[in-house]
Amino acid sequence: MRLLIVEDEKRLAVSLAKGLRAEGFAVDVVHDGLEGLHRAGEGVYDLVVLDIMLPGMNGYRVCAALRAAGHDVPILMLTAKDGEYDEAEGLDTGADDYLTKPFSYVVLVARVKALLRRRGSAGPSPVLRIGGLSVDTAARRVFRDGTEVALTAKEFAVLEQLAVRAGEVVGKPEILEHVWDFAYDGDPNIIEVYISALRRKLGASAIQTVRGAGYRLVAS
């Protein structure tokens, strides 16, 4: 899943992004409200962590503009303020949750996962089944023929992108976009490393290579 952090405290933003990436999320970071509105409006994010006190446009206005445009992406608002009025204003503009600084990183991760679970429960089942393979996108667990397969966070993220489009060809650029962040400028062939690892754990026939196009997850 891909998250957007809109936070002008750069050290905090970098710290949050690093931690959330370790949890297996692809994370993009911007430090300005207008840029945050532009990126969130692209509709490619599963959740937005949005600070209130931002240059360019404050978080209240960003949130209100997204909701007015019909975007239903979950929004977790952050603020250094404290008080019922601020919380009510944030929620009134369409935010889904609210966290006051300073906060525990563990609490933030729990809130993020809760919002993603809540969104998933309103839609299709979070468990994707491809033959004998089950991918639980909410619990982030994988089972092959009933036996759990231990995956790293990045391995799971790559598999998830293939599983949500099982049977279809998924290109490297698409995987990079959703599993790594927009600032990644390393070797795109890093994906091959994770595909090889997944084949070792799930079976060589589970993931097909379509030359010049990408990869396809199939029932095996």
Salt bridges, closest charged atoms under 4 A:
GLU7 OE1 - LYS101 NZ 2.98
GLU9 OE2 - LYS101 NZ 3.00
GLU23 OE1 - LYS113 NZ 3.11
ASP28 OD2 - ARG2 NH2 2.58
GLU35 OE2 - ARG39 NE 3.05
GLU42 OE2 - HIS38 NE2 3.56
ASP51 OD1 - LYS101 NZ 3.28
ASP72 OD1 - ARG119 NH2 3.15
ASP96 OD2 - ARG67 NH2 2.80
ASP97 OD1 - ARG111 NH1 3.22
GLU148 OE1 - ARG141 NH2 2.76
GLU155 OE1 - LYS201 NZ 2.75
GLU168 OE1 - ARG165 NE 3.14
GLU174 OE1 - ARG165 NH1 2.28
GLU177 OE2 - ARG2 NH1 3.36
ASP181 OD2 - ARG21 NH2 3.23
GLU192 OE2 - LYS172 NZ 2.74
